[in-house]
C-alpha cells in the first residue's frame, strides 16, 4: 500500500486508510449515503460531503474500532494539518479503490479548499499531495 494512503493524527499516531466493500457498506449503513449513487446522480456538481460524514468515513476506513481508540478520541485528534493530510490520504485511497471514485475524491478536496487549504495538487499517478509537504 502506498504511503500516500497513510497520515498521522495530531498526536503523531500513524493511520492507514483502506477502502473496500466493508468500508463502503458500513459507511452507507451509518450515514445513509451511498458514495457510488451520489457520484452517479451528481457527478462533480454533487454536494460536498458533510464534515460529520468525512470524519465517519475516516473512522471506518482506518479501522479505528479495531485499535481500541474511541471514535471521540480519533475525531478529536484530526484537526489542522493532520486533517488536511487525512483528506489527501482518503482521496488517494478512494481513487486507488475505483477510478469512478476519483470524482468523489475531487469533491472531497473541495471540502479542504472550503477551509482555505489551496496547496493540494493532482500528481501524475492520479494521487493528490500537499505541495508544502512535497517540497520539504
Secondary structure per residue as TSV (DSSP state, phi and psi in degrees):
chain	resnum	aa	ss	phi	psi
A	1	X	-	360.0	137.7
A	2	X	-	-66.7	146.3
A	3	X	G	-63.0	-20.3
A	4	X	G	-70.2	-5.1
A	5	X	G	-105.8	16.7
A	6	X	E	-121.3	153.0
A	7	X	E	-154.1	164.3
A	8	X	E	-112.4	138.2
A	9	X	-	-78.3	178.5
A	10	X	T	-67.8	-11.9
A	11	X	T	-93.4	-0.5
A	12	X	S	89.8	2.2
A	13	X	-	-78.2	130.3
A	14	X	E	-86.3	137.1
A	15	X	E	-123.9	145.5
A	16	X	E	-114.5	129.1
A	17	X	-	-94.1	128.4
A	18	X	-	-128.1	119.7
A	19	X	-	-100.5	127.4
A	20	X	-	-152.3	-176.8
A	21	X	H	-58.1	-39.2
A	22	X	H	-58.5	-46.5
A	23	X	H	-63.8	-46.7
A	24	X	H	-64.8	-40.6
A	25	X	H	-69.8	-41.6
A	26	X	H	-64.6	-41.4
A	27	X	H	-60.1	-45.5
A	28	X	H	-64.3	-40.8
A	29	X	H	-60.7	-40.9
A	30	X	H	-80.0	-30.5
A	31	X	H	-111.0	-19.4
A	32	X	S	78.7	9.2
A	33	X	-	-112.0	125.4
A	34	X	-	-94.5	119.3
A	35	X	H	-60.3	-43.2
A	36	X	H	-66.5	-43.1
A	37	X	H	-64.7	-38.7
A	38	X	H	-60.5	-43.9
A	39	X	H	-66.8	-44.2
A	40	X	H	-60.7	-39.3
A	41	X	H	-77.0	-42.5
A	42	X	H	-113.9	-19.4
A	43	X	G	54.5	-146.1
A	44	X	G	-68.0	-22.8
A	45	X	G	-83.1	0.7
A	46	X	S	-67.9	167.4
A	47	X	-	-67.3	144.4
A	48	X	-	-73.1	136.4
A	49	X	-	-56.3	144.9
A	50	X	-	-67.2	159.6
A	51	X	H	-59.9	-40.5
A	52	X	H	-59.3	-44.1
A	53	X	H	-69.0	-35.1
A	54	X	H	-63.0	-46.4
A	55	X	H	-63.4	-38.6
A	56	X	H	-63.6	-44.9
A	57	X	H	-62.5	-42.4
A	58	X	H	-62.2	-44.3
A	59	X	H	-58.4	-46.3
A	60	X	H	-69.8	-46.3
A	61	X	H	-68.4	-24.3
A	62	X	T	-89.2	-1.8
A	63	X	T	54.4	43.3
A	64	X	H	-60.3	-39.1
A	65	X	H	-58.5	-29.4
A	66	X	H	-74.4	-18.6
A	67	X	H	-85.3	-14.5
A	68	X	T	90.6	-5.6
A	69	X	-	-81.8	142.1
A	70	X	-	-74.7	156.8
A	71	X	H	-60.7	-41.2
A	72	X	H	-61.9	-45.1
A	73	X	H	-65.4	-40.5
A	74	X	H	-61.5	-50.1
A	75	X	H	-66.0	-32.6
A	76	X	H	-69.9	-22.9
A	77	X	T	-89.2	1.4
A	78	X	-	-111.4	99.0
A	79	X	-	-155.8	163.3
A	80	X	T	60.5	-136.7
A	81	X	H	-60.3	-35.3
A	82	X	H	-65.3	-35.7
A	83	X	H	-66.7	-44.9
A	84	X	H	-58.9	-44.7
A	85	X	H	-65.9	-35.5
A	86	X	H	-64.6	-40.5
A	87	X	H	-66.4	-40.1
A	88	X	H	-63.1	-46.2
A	89	X	H	-62.7	-40.7
A	90	X	H	-63.5	-44.0
A	91	X	H	-60.1	-44.9
A	92	X	H	-63.7	-40.2
A	93	X	H	-64.9	-42.4
A	94	X	H	-63.8	-43.9
A	95	X	H	-65.8	-34.9
A	96	X	H	-69.6	-38.0
A	97	X	H	-65.3	-43.8
A	98	X	-	-156.5	124.6
A	99	X	G	-56.5	-27.0
A	100	X	G	-61.9	-33.0
A	101	X	G	-77.8	-6.1
A	102	X	H	-56.5	-34.8
A	103	X	H	-61.5	-44.5
A	104	X	H	-63.2	-40.3
A	105	X	H	-57.9	-41.3
A	106	X	H	-63.1	-38.3
A	107	X	H	-67.0	-37.0
A	108	X	H	-61.7	-37.2
A	109	X	H	-63.8	-28.7
A	110	X	H	-62.1	-32.2
A	111	X	H	-64.7	-46.0
A	112	X	H	-62.4	-43.7
A	113	X	H	-64.8	-32.2
A	114	X	H	-58.4	-29.1
A	115	X	T	-96.6	15.0
A	116	X	T	90.8	9.9
A	117	X	-	-90.7	116.9
A	118	X	-	-122.7	6.7
A	119	X	-	-99.3	35.1
A	120	X	E	-104.8	138.8
A	121	X	E	-132.7	151.7
A	122	X	E	-92.6	118.5
A	123	X	-	-82.1	173.5
A	124	X	T	-61.6	-32.0
A	125	X	T	-82.4	4.5
A	126	X	S	81.8	18.3
A	127	X	-	-110.2	154.9
A	128	X	E	-98.5	149.2
A	129	X	E	-144.5	165.3
A	130	X	E	-95.4	119.4
A	131	X	H	-62.5	-31.0
A	132	X	H	-67.8	-38.7
A	133	X	H	-69.8	-39.7
A	134	X	H	-70.9	-20.9
A	135	X	H	-87.4	-14.4
A	136	X	-	-74.0	360.0
